[in-house]
Each structure stands twice: as C-alpha cells, then as structure tokens.
Amino acid sequence: MSDIIQPRTPGDARVIGKVLVAVPPPVLFALLADPQEHPRLDGTEWVRGVIEGPERLELGSEFRMRMKGYSVTNTVVEFEENRLIAWRHSHRHVWRWEFREVPGGTEVTETFDYRAKRARFLVELFGLPKRAATSLEKTLTALRVRFG
C-alpha cells in the first residue's frame, strides 16, 4: 500500500505520496523523463498521450499532452538526473517526482503542489486535493506492481 499524505493545513497546499519500488532510481527516472510513458503511469486516468515535445525531458523542456477532453502544456521546472523531475502545468500547479535509493529499491515520492496557484481556496473548494490523493495512490500502487 502506498503511504498517501494529504495537506495537513490549507496553507501547505501539497498532497504527497510515497512508495517503495524494487528497482534502482535510474529505471524509474527513465520512465518519468519519457513523456510517452505518462499515460501508462497516470492515476488520474485523464492523460491520453503526447501531442508534442521531446522524446526525453530535461530542465526547461515543454511538452503538450492530450488529456480527456482538453490539452495541456507542461514545463519541466526541476531536474536532477535519476533523483528529481518536476513539471509545472499551465495552470501553475506542479507535479514533482523524487527518487531516493534505499535498501530494497527506491523510495518514490510524488507531490501535487499547488502553492503557486493564485486561487488556492478554489482548488480546495472543488476537492482537488482529495482527488489528487486518490490519483497519487493509484499511480504509486501501479508503479510498485509494475516492478513487482
């Protein structure tokens, strides 16, 4: 089971999930650095595929994804090879992935970070943190299952 942590206070504005996956960080990082893999990893069930972007993400990369009913442009805003990758959605929230080698594999931390949103109260009012927690749970569980 993944260990999902919802925001402790409205001011925190993050949903964080962690899971142990039985492979080394470079294997997992390669999946997230390849936008073609994102639909297979997505727990929201909204990501359909890449419209345009590089084959491999790096700091500053822009990539546009086909979503369920719309498209979205993302920009990679944090990048440390095999350790950290994060992209900012065009609506200012960030999806962050961190990889830390531990005995038995990699501790994966996924964060939905909406601290930069101008109207954070609306994010909370519409229940996005709760939905993000559910999505993180699905994504991280699928990742762990994929690597047995």
Residue pairs with C-beta under 8 A, 6 or more apart in sequence:
1 141
2 17
2 18
2 19
2 136
2 137
2 140
2 141
2 144
3 17
3 18
3 19
4 15
4 16
4 17
4 133
4 136
4 137
4 140
5 15
5 16
5 17
5 18
6 15
6 129
6 130
6 133
7 13
7 14
7 15
7 129
10 120
10 121
10 124
12 115
13 113
13 114
13 115
13 117
13 120
13 123
14 111
14 112
14 113
14 114
14 115
15 111
15 112
15 129
15 132
15 133
15 136
16 109
16 110
16 111
16 112
16 136
17 109
17 110
17 111
17 133
17 136
17 137
17 139
17 140
18 107
18 108
18 109
18 110
18 140
19 107
19 108
19 140
19 141
19 143
19 144
20 102
20 104
20 105
20 106
20 107
20 108
20 144
21 28
21 105
21 106
21 108
21 143
21 144
21 147
22 104
22 105
22 144
22 147
22 148
23 105
23 106
23 147
24 101
24 105
24 106
25 82
25 83
25 99
25 100
25 101
25 106
26 82
27 106
27 147
28 99
28 106
28 108
28 143
29 81
29 82
29 83
29 85
29 99
31 37
31 41
32 38
32 41
32 57
32 85
32 97
33 56
33 57
33 58
33 85
34 55
34 56
34 57
35 50
35 53
35 54
35 55
35 57
35 63
35 65
36 49
36 50
36 55
38 47
38 50
38 65
39 47
39 48
39 49
41 139
41 142
41 143
42 135
42 139
43 134
43 135
43 136
43 137
43 138
43 139
43 140
43 141
43 142
44 131
44 135
44 138
44 139
45 68
45 138
46 67
46 68
47 65
47 66
47 67
48 65
48 66
48 67
48 68
49 65
49 66
50 63
50 64
50 65
50 66
51 64
51 65
51 66
51 71
52 63
52 64
53 61
53 62
53 63
53 64
54 61
54 63
57 63
57 76
57 79
57 85
57 87
58 76
58 79
59 76
59 77
59 78
59 79
60 75
60 76
61 75
61 76
62 73
62 74
62 75
62 76
63 73
63 74
63 76
63 87
64 71
64 72
64 73
64 74
65 71
65 72
65 74
72 89
72 90
72 91
73 90
74 87
74 88
74 89
74 90
74 95
75 87
75 88
76 85
76 86
76 87
77 86
77 87
77 88
77 94
78 84
78 85
78 86
78 94
78 96
79 85
79 86
82 99
83 98
83 99
83 100
84 96
84 97
84 98
84 99
85 96
85 97
86 94
86 95
86 96
86 97
86 111
86 113
87 94
87 95
88 94
88 116
89 95
91 117
92 114
92 116
92 117
92 118
93 112
93 113
93 114
93 116
93 117
93 123
94 111
94 112
94 113
94 114
94 116
95 110
95 111
95 112
95 113
96 109
96 110
96 111
96 113
97 108
97 109
97 110
97 111
98 108
98 109
98 111
99 106
99 107
99 108
99 109
100 106
100 107
100 109
101 107
105 147
108 140
108 143
110 136
110 139
110 140
112 129
112 132
112 135
112 136
114 120
114 123
114 128
114 129
117 123
123 129
